[in-house]
Amino acid sequence: MARERVAEYPRPPRLERSTRRVRVVLGGATIVDSTACWRVLETFHPPTWYIPRDAFVPGSLRDAPGRSFCEWKGEAEYLDLIGGGVTAPRAGWSYPAPTPAFAPIAGHVALYAGKVDACFVDEERVTPQPGGFYGGWITVDVEGPFKGVPGTAGW
């Protein structure tokens, strides 16, 4: 299997279409199953996966308070994820009006793998990007070092 080195990902980030199967489980229930996602690839970050809103089970997304700003993508809104009787507060985010370079991710949702039961790419369970601030998903085909652990803020 070919490995991607995150140190070789670009800055500014690159947007890449993916047909790999992405599944998300919360409260023991599958709330997403899609092969129509986008990946954002940025230097020293494992890929962040953006999933179409219509791939989420109805009722599994709820607007949450707060906004943030990304210099590349624009203003993000946050979402609670709901599944199997469990709510994961602010576990997802979306760019309703992203910058032109990231226009394809409008109507898509990214999420923190560490705030749900499990996220899978194909049948591999992903590891959340370290540190809890970034939302990258680590799979066996992605090689670090990864930004997010203590001491990496200046990378």
Secondary structure, 3 states (H helix, E strand, C coil): CCCEEHHHCCCCCEEEEECCCEEEEECCEEEEEECCEEEEECCCCCCEEEEEHHHECCCCEEEEEEEEEECCCEEEEEEEEEECCEEEEEEEEECCCCCHHHHHHCCEEEECHHHCCEEEECCEECEECCCCCCCCEECCCEECCCCCCCCCCCC
